[in-house]
Amino acid sequence: MSARPSLVQVFRIGSRMLLAAGLVFMGLSHLFWARRGFRIAVPDWAPRATGLDKDAIVVASGVVEILLGGALVVLPRDRRTVGAATAAFFVVVFPGNVHQWRTGRSAPMLRTDRARFIRLFLQPVFIAWALWSAGPWREEGASR
């Protein structure tokens, strides 16, 4: 018989499911209703660096978000790896947030310089959220 999960474990699981839902929602928004807004956030150098146009970058990032969100739910045994990949994804897309702030380009929910600036500080929160909700890196209660 397995032990009941601790309150921290329950909160971690709930947090991971909430992150997964957010990733799937944002991924779908990349593909459908907010696609234009996300193209605005793609730095001008990104198409040259990737060989993809801005729309393809938005679509690809949306697909990655959907896959990561789904993996957080359906691959619980691989949650640490998926959490690390999710955190890495948040690091990779950060230049888009900086670009949008520096250029002053508006997008849905980011229509002011203040909103775009505050958004920069949310990225480390998302990174920490991905790592924490997919952790712990060592099994709780494991000896050193």
C-alpha positions as CSV (number, residue, x, y, z in Angstrom):
1,M,0.0,0.0,0.0
2,S,1.5,3.4,-0.9
3,A,1.7,6.3,1.5
4,R,-0.6,9.2,1.1
5,P,1.0,12.2,-0.7
6,S,2.1,15.1,1.5
7,L,0.4,18.5,1.2
8,V,3.5,19.7,-0.6
9,Q,3.3,16.9,-3.1
10,V,-0.4,17.6,-3.7
11,F,0.3,21.3,-4.2
12,R,3.2,20.4,-6.6
13,I,0.9,18.2,-8.6
14,G,-1.8,20.8,-8.8
15,S,0.7,23.5,-9.7
16,R,2.1,21.3,-12.5
17,M,-1.5,20.7,-13.8
18,L,-2.2,24.4,-13.8
19,L,1.1,25.1,-15.6
20,A,0.2,22.4,-18.1
21,A,-3.2,23.9,-18.8
22,G,-1.7,27.3,-19.2
23,L,0.9,26.0,-21.7
24,V,-1.8,24.2,-23.7
25,F,-4.0,27.3,-23.7
26,M,-1.1,29.6,-24.8
27,G,0.0,27.1,-27.4
28,L,-3.5,27.0,-28.9
29,S,-3.5,30.8,-28.8
30,H,-0.3,30.8,-30.8
31,L,-2.0,28.7,-33.5
32,F,-5.3,30.4,-33.6
33,W,-6.7,33.6,-32.1
34,A,-3.5,35.5,-31.0
35,R,-1.2,34.5,-33.7
36,R,-0.7,38.0,-35.0
37,G,0.2,39.3,-31.5
38,F,2.8,36.7,-31.1
39,R,4.4,37.5,-34.5
40,I,4.9,41.0,-33.1
41,A,7.0,39.6,-30.3
42,V,9.4,37.6,-32.5
43,P,12.7,39.5,-32.7
44,D,13.6,40.7,-36.2
45,W,16.9,38.6,-36.0
46,A,15.1,35.3,-35.2
47,P,14.1,34.5,-38.8
48,R,17.7,35.0,-40.0
49,A,19.0,32.9,-37.1
50,T,16.4,30.0,-37.6
51,G,15.7,30.1,-41.3
52,L,12.0,30.3,-40.5
53,D,9.7,33.2,-41.0
54,K,8.0,34.9,-38.0
55,D,4.7,33.0,-38.5
56,A,6.5,29.6,-38.6
57,I,8.4,30.5,-35.4
58,V,5.0,31.4,-33.7
59,V,3.5,28.1,-34.9
60,A,6.5,26.1,-33.8
61,S,6.5,27.7,-30.4
62,G,2.8,27.1,-30.0
63,V,3.2,23.4,-30.9
64,V,6.1,23.1,-28.4
65,E,3.9,24.7,-25.7
66,I,1.1,22.2,-26.4
67,L,3.5,19.3,-26.3
68,L,5.2,20.4,-23.1
69,G,1.8,21.0,-21.4
70,G,0.6,17.6,-22.5
71,A,3.8,15.9,-21.4
72,L,3.5,17.5,-17.9
73,V,0.2,15.7,-17.6
74,V,0.7,12.3,-19.4
75,L,4.4,11.6,-18.5
76,P,4.5,11.8,-14.7
77,R,7.5,9.5,-14.4
78,D,9.4,11.9,-16.7
79,R,8.2,15.1,-14.9
80,R,11.6,16.3,-13.9
81,T,12.9,16.1,-17.5
82,V,9.8,17.7,-18.9
83,G,10.0,20.4,-16.2
84,A,13.6,21.1,-17.1
85,A,12.6,21.3,-20.8
86,T,9.7,23.6,-20.0
87,A,12.0,25.9,-18.0
88,A,14.5,25.8,-20.9
89,F,11.7,26.8,-23.3
90,F,10.8,29.8,-21.1
91,V,14.5,30.8,-21.3
92,V,14.6,30.4,-25.1
93,V,11.5,32.6,-25.7
94,F,12.7,35.4,-23.2
95,P,14.4,37.4,-26.0
96,G,11.0,37.8,-27.6
97,N,9.7,39.4,-24.4
98,V,12.7,41.7,-24.3
99,H,12.3,42.6,-28.0
100,Q,8.7,43.4,-27.5
101,W,9.5,45.7,-24.5
102,R,12.4,47.4,-26.2
103,T,10.4,48.1,-29.4
104,G,7.2,49.1,-27.7
105,R,5.2,46.8,-29.9
106,S,1.7,46.2,-28.5
107,A,0.0,42.8,-28.4
108,P,-3.1,41.5,-26.5
109,M,-2.7,42.2,-22.8
110,L,0.6,44.0,-23.4
111,R,-0.5,47.3,-24.8
112,T,1.6,49.6,-22.5
113,D,5.3,49.9,-21.8
114,R,4.6,49.2,-18.1
115,A,2.8,45.9,-19.0
116,R,5.6,44.8,-21.3
117,F,8.2,45.7,-18.6
118,I,6.3,43.8,-15.9
119,R,6.1,40.8,-18.2
120,L,9.9,40.6,-18.2
121,F,9.8,39.8,-14.5
122,L,7.2,37.1,-14.9
123,Q,9.6,34.9,-17.0
124,P,11.8,33.9,-14.0
125,V,8.6,33.1,-12.1
126,F,7.5,30.8,-15.0
127,I,11.0,29.2,-15.0
128,A,10.9,28.6,-11.2
129,W,7.3,27.3,-11.5
130,A,8.3,24.7,-14.1
131,L,11.2,23.5,-12.1
132,W,9.5,23.5,-8.7
133,S,6.2,21.9,-9.9
134,A,8.2,19.1,-11.6
135,G,10.5,18.5,-8.7
136,P,11.9,17.7,-6.3
137,W,15.2,16.8,-8.1
138,R,15.9,14.3,-5.4
139,E,13.2,12.1,-4.0
140,E,11.8,13.6,-0.8
141,G,13.2,11.8,2.2
142,A,16.1,10.3,0.3
143,S,19.4,10.1,2.2
144,R,22.3,12.1,1.0
